[in-house]
Amino acid sequence: LPLLLRKEQNPKTLDYSHKGLGDDKMLSILAVIDKLPAVEEINLKDNRLTDRALSILTKKLEGLRVLTTLDLSFNDIDERAKDIKEYVESDCCTLHKLALDSADVDDIECAHMASAMCHNTTITTLSLARNKIGEMELLNVVQPDLVTGGEAMGDMLLHNKTLTELNLSWNSIRLESAVTMAEALAENQT
């Protein structure tokens, strides 16, 4: 199976984007993914993956020591967002690019990701486009201690010195979150 996973034209990339494989078929791939030590890019975009498959993937990421690109866009990331956060803030993270577009990321999950990015020194490109970031912003009126995704990203931009590209397009970031991000961008040097 490891030989079948690789493509002759680009043996360091696993591109299974837009296959709609689902968790059951993805588990077969994930069973051997850590036996491919030279994998630099993994694209699992649009495969109907849920926490079931993503929990296995996040455990195996630490063994992929040269992985630079991971795209989990158009999958349903819920509880495993915590595992992705733990990987991103760990010393084992070798990613340069992480894409989680249209992955059902809400304000709480975005805040966790922003917290991890405060400590990350490898990721230069982070894409969280077309998610649910900012939808909880009106709750700040009754819950002033609630940290929205936009506010968390603003705080991250004050601390992270590695990130050079951040895509938050097509989210619901507005009001105080937008102000917080704008102020952080004025201070951010990268």
N, C-alpha and C positions, 0 to 999 in steps of 0.2 A: 504493500500500500504506500509506503513512503516514496517509492519510485513513481507510482502512478500520480501522486500529488504534484510532482514537479513538472513544469512545462519546459520542453527543450529550449525554446527561445529565451526563457528567463528563469533559470533554475533556482534563483534566490527569492522568487516571489510566489506566494500562494494566492491566486486570484480566483475566488469563487463568488464574485459579485453577481448579483441579480440572478441567482440560480434558484432561489426559493426552496432551499434544501430542508429547512426545518430542523428541529432539535435532534430527531432520531438519526437522520443521515449525517448531521454535523458531528454527532458523538463518535462516529467511525473515523472521521478525519482527526478529531481531537485526540483520539486514542494513540495516534502515532506522531502528532505534531511536534512533540518534544524530542523525537528521534531525528529531526531535521535541523541540526544545529546551525546550518549556514543560512537559514531563512532570515531575510532582511525586511520583507514586506508581507503583510497579511491583509487581504481585502475580503471581508465577509459581509460586505454591504448587501442589504436587501435579501436576507435569507430566512426571514420569519423566525429568527432566534429569540428565545426567551431566557429567563434566568437559569433554566435547567442546563442549557448548553454553555451559557456564559459563565456559570460557576466553574465548570471544568476548564474553560479557556483561561480564565483569570489565574487559576492555580498553575497552569502550564507556562504562563508568560515569563515567569522568573527563570525558567530553564533556557529560554531563547535569548542568549547573550548578545546577539548581533542584530536583533530586531529593531528597526528604525521607524517603521510605518505600520500603523494599525488603523483600519477603517471598519467600524462597527455600525455605520450609519444605516438607517431604515430597519432597525431591529428594535425589540422592545426591552429596553434596559430599565429595570426596576430596582429590586434589592441588590443586584450585583453591581450597582453603581458604587457601593461601598467597597467592593473588592477591587474595582478599577481604581478608585481613589487610593487604596492601600498600595497598589502596584505603582501608581504614578508618583507617590511620595517616598517610595522605597529606594534604596541604593541600587536595587536590581534593575530599575527602569532604564532602558537604553533608547527609548523612543525619541524621535525628533518630530514626528507628526502623528497626531491623534485626531481622528474624525468620529464624531458622535452626532451627525446630522439626523434630524427626524427620528430620534431614538427615544422619544418620550421622556426626555430629561426635564424635570420641573425645577422650581426654585430651590428646594431642599437638596436635591441631587447636584444641582449646579453649585450650590454653596459648598458641598463636600468636595467637588472637583476643584473649586477655587482654592480651598484650604490646602489641598494636595499640591496644587501648582505653586503655592507660596514657597514650598520646599524643593520643588523640582528644578533641576539644573540641566536637563537634556532636551525637553520639548521646546521647539521653536515655533511650531504651528499647531494651534488648537482650534477645531471647528465644532461649534455647537449650534449650527444654524437650524432653523425650523423646528424648534422645540417648544416647551411650555414655560420658558424662563420669563418671569415677570407677571405671570398670571396671579400670583399671590400678593402682588404689590399693594392692592387696596386693603389688605389685612393689616398693613402697617398702622393704619389709623386706630384700630382697636387693639393691636398687638405690637406696640412700638419696639419690642425687643426682637421681633422676627427679622431675620436677615434674609433679604431676597437674593436671588441669583445675581442680579445686576449689582447690588451693593457688595456682595462677596467678590465678584469679578473686579470691582473697583478697588477693593482692598488688596486683592491679589496683584493688580497692576502696580501698586505702590511697592510691593516686595519682590516680585519676580523680575530678575534681570536677564533672563534667557529668552523669553517669549518674544517673537518678532511679528507674529501674525495671529490675530484672534478674530474669528468669524462668529458673530452673534446675530447675524441677520435673520429676519423673519421670526423674531421672538416678540414678546410683549413688554420689553424694557421701556419704561417711561418714568415720569415723575421723579422722585428722590433717587431711584436707581440710576436714571440717566444722568442726573446731576453728579452723583457720586462717581460714576464712570468717567464723565468729562473732566472732573477735577483730578482724578487719578491719571488720566491720559496727559494732562498738562505737566505732571511731574515725571511720568514714565520716560525713560531715555531709550528704550529699545523698541 
